[in-house]
Amino acid sequence: MLYHMPTAIIFGAGKVSELGGVVQGKFRSSQPLLITDQGVFKAGIVERILSDLPAIPVFDEIEPNPKYSTVNRGGAIARQIKPDLVIGLGGGSVLDAAKAVALLATNPGWIEEYEGRERYKNPPLPVLAIPTTCGTGSEVTWVSVVTHTEKRFKMSIKGSRMYPAVALVDPDLLMTLPPHLIASTGLDALTHGLEAYTSKPANFLTDVLALEALRLIFRHLTEAHRDIKNNAEAREGLMLGSLLAGMAFGNSDVGAIHCLAESIGSLYDTPHGAANAIFLPHVMEFNLPAAREKYAVVAAAVGLEGADQDNASHLLIQKIKGLSRLLSIPSFRDLGIPEGDFDLIAQKSFENNSNPSNAREATAKDYLAILKHASSG
Ligand SMILES: [Fe+2]
């Protein structure tokens, strides 16, 4: 059994106020580069955080499903200003982009040349990751996912030196997150926990993390969605759940839900969290023959009492469907994806490097059947 996660975690409400001390004390950084996006900027978070630091350069052009061209532009800026630290402030897209920019700052060429595992020669710059959503997990994983827009493909850039050096996780940063993003990123975290727990590489240590993540997310997601601004307990519980789920899937893996979500994300730019939430119950139904026992354990952990494993699994799937409805997650049909594209989506999902980790073996034909089932229901 192996568990590896070298990121130092600083967690707690208000902890972001310690940023200056972390940057100048722990990192002894005199030239950090901040990577963020327009949404975080408009929420006033950048301004608040920068008031703690001397003037630093900011690259705020990261879009959802970050494009390789944007990351390469960030890399060129990093090579020009030669920072000694990259700070990522945002959701999963920003944190993934920050890791990729840190790699390009110390290595030549374009980000697409580094797709795969350990393809870089020089260690990337240290990354300080500050999540502003409750779903990414990227603050504690070794992967950066970047979209190759021409190839309509999500590249995974992985390496043992890609883990952020520090994750500064402050639940109060969720206060300004709009409800639809709490819903989609919260359900992304739930998917991380569920796939980490049921995927083939899971072990005892990732199981402990995944189960506790699921308990926290089920307990707090609805309340956080209703009124995150005035509910400190829900903010903290959801952020902790998201963090634990990231620590779980970072050492286990995700599965078929993420394979489908990444495929439609690369083809139609569907937001990652919403795509996961859409496929979650459909893949669970497909995975039942291989994951029934584990679904029953999750059901018990979140307070569902089934007569037997089969009944408990179905109760869990029903609960997740109800949660999606309550959080106004669209259906697969609402996305308007033409049926003529299903073969391509199925093939891409099958070729995803997390497909072999799925609880039940899934062929391209199986993915096609899941897509048809999702479009009819
Ligand atoms: Fe995810």
Residues whose N, C-alpha, C, O or C-beta is under 5 A from the ligand:
A	BS01	LIG	D188
